[in-house]
Amino acid sequence: MIGAGILTKFALGGVASRVPWQLWAAAGVVVFLGIAAWQIDSRAYDRGFAEAERQWKERVEQELKRQDEANQEALRFAREQIRQLRKAKEVRDAEISRLNEEAEQDPDADRPSVNTRGVRRLNSILD
């Protein structure tokens, strides 16, 4: 077994066999704490990333909701404007029809000049 002793001496390197077991235990504890700290840090990173992603999704949802509400409000406003414009167009079209009927019924419609009733009709357009 002389060969085994030589192998052990070379494998442990003469100095390693002379180090007290307490230092080996301390080194083991340090390595263990280092691995534990690395795992804790890695998990903290993952938790932080998940939290950031959750916050991002929440903010995106809030922004989409805000934009949707703004678009719906703009659509309501546009529909109200369209309704008012259609009403104004109906009033204008009725007025034009009335003026056309009056002009057709005017006994002097075929004359080259405009009579008093024609002037009143023209003035009513400008009002």
C-alpha positions as CSV (number, residue, x, y, z in Angstrom):
1,M,0.0,0.0,0.0
2,I,2.9,2.3,-0.4
3,G,1.5,3.3,-3.7
4,A,-1.8,4.4,-2.2
5,G,0.0,6.6,0.3
6,I,2.0,8.2,-2.4
7,L,-1.2,8.7,-4.5
8,T,-3.0,10.3,-1.5
9,K,-0.1,12.5,-0.8
10,F,0.0,13.7,-4.4
11,A,-3.8,13.9,-4.7
12,L,-4.3,16.0,-1.7
13,G,-1.1,17.8,-2.3
14,G,1.0,17.6,0.8
15,V,-0.4,20.9,2.2
16,A,-4.1,20.0,2.0
17,S,-3.5,17.0,4.3
18,R,-2.0,19.3,6.9
19,V,-5.0,21.8,7.0
20,P,-7.1,21.3,10.1
21,W,-10.6,20.0,9.6
22,Q,-12.1,23.2,11.1
23,L,-10.7,25.1,8.1
24,W,-12.2,22.6,5.7
25,A,-15.5,22.9,7.5
26,A,-15.4,26.7,7.4
27,A,-14.6,26.5,3.7
28,G,-17.6,24.2,3.2
29,V,-19.8,26.6,5.0
30,V,-18.5,29.5,2.9
31,V,-19.1,27.6,-0.3
32,F,-22.6,26.6,1.0
33,L,-23.5,30.2,1.9
34,G,-22.2,31.4,-1.5
35,I,-24.4,28.9,-3.4
36,A,-27.3,29.8,-1.2
37,A,-26.8,33.5,-1.7
38,W,-26.5,33.0,-5.5
39,Q,-29.8,31.0,-5.5
40,I,-31.5,33.6,-3.3
41,D,-30.3,36.4,-5.7
42,S,-31.4,34.4,-8.7
43,R,-34.9,33.9,-7.2
44,A,-35.1,37.6,-6.2
45,Y,-34.2,38.5,-9.8
46,D,-37.0,36.2,-11.1
47,R,-39.5,37.7,-8.6
48,G,-38.5,41.2,-9.5
49,F,-38.8,40.5,-13.2
50,A,-42.2,38.9,-12.7
51,E,-43.3,41.9,-10.7
52,A,-42.1,44.3,-13.3
53,E,-43.9,42.3,-16.0
54,R,-47.1,42.4,-14.0
55,Q,-46.8,46.1,-13.5
56,W,-46.1,46.6,-17.2
57,K,-49.2,44.5,-18.2
58,E,-51.3,46.5,-15.7
59,R,-50.2,49.8,-17.1
60,V,-50.8,48.6,-20.7
61,E,-54.3,47.6,-19.7
62,Q,-54.9,50.9,-18.0
63,E,-53.7,52.8,-21.1
64,L,-55.8,50.7,-23.5
65,K,-58.8,51.3,-21.3
66,R,-58.1,55.1,-21.2
67,Q,-57.8,55.2,-25.0
68,D,-61.0,53.2,-25.4
69,E,-62.9,55.5,-23.1
70,A,-61.5,58.5,-25.0
71,N,-62.4,57.0,-28.3
72,Q,-65.9,56.2,-27.1
73,E,-66.3,59.8,-25.9
74,A,-65.1,61.2,-29.2
75,L,-67.5,58.9,-31.1
76,R,-70.4,60.1,-28.9
77,F,-69.4,63.7,-29.6
78,A,-69.1,63.0,-33.3
79,R,-72.5,61.4,-33.4
80,E,-74.1,64.3,-31.6
81,Q,-72.5,66.7,-34.1
82,I,-73.8,64.6,-37.0
83,R,-77.3,64.7,-35.5
84,Q,-77.1,68.5,-35.2
85,L,-75.8,68.9,-38.7
86,R,-78.5,66.6,-40.1
87,K,-81.1,68.7,-38.3
88,A,-79.7,71.9,-39.7
89,K,-79.6,70.4,-43.2
90,E,-83.3,69.4,-42.9
91,V,-84.2,72.9,-41.9
92,R,-82.1,74.3,-44.7
93,D,-83.6,71.9,-47.3
94,A,-87.1,72.8,-46.1
95,E,-86.4,76.5,-46.5
96,I,-85.0,75.9,-50.0
97,S,-88.0,73.9,-51.0
98,R,-90.3,76.7,-49.6
99,L,-88.4,79.4,-51.5
100,N,-88.4,77.3,-54.8
101,E,-92.2,76.8,-54.5
102,E,-92.7,80.5,-53.9
103,A,-90.5,81.4,-56.9
104,E,-92.4,78.9,-59.1
105,Q,-95.8,80.4,-58.0
106,D,-94.6,84.0,-58.5
107,P,-96.7,85.4,-61.4
108,D,-93.6,87.5,-62.5
109,A,-91.2,84.5,-62.6
110,D,-90.8,84.7,-66.4
111,R,-89.8,88.4,-66.3
112,P,-86.1,89.4,-66.7
113,S,-86.1,91.6,-63.6
114,V,-86.6,90.7,-59.9
115,N,-89.8,92.0,-58.3
116,T,-90.3,92.9,-54.6
117,R,-91.3,89.3,-53.6
118,G,-88.1,88.0,-55.3
119,V,-86.0,90.5,-53.5
120,R,-87.6,89.4,-50.2
121,R,-86.8,85.7,-51.0
122,L,-83.2,86.6,-51.8
123,N,-82.9,88.6,-48.6
124,S,-84.3,85.7,-46.5
125,I,-81.5,83.5,-47.8
126,L,-78.9,85.9,-46.5
127,D,-80.4,86.1,-43.0
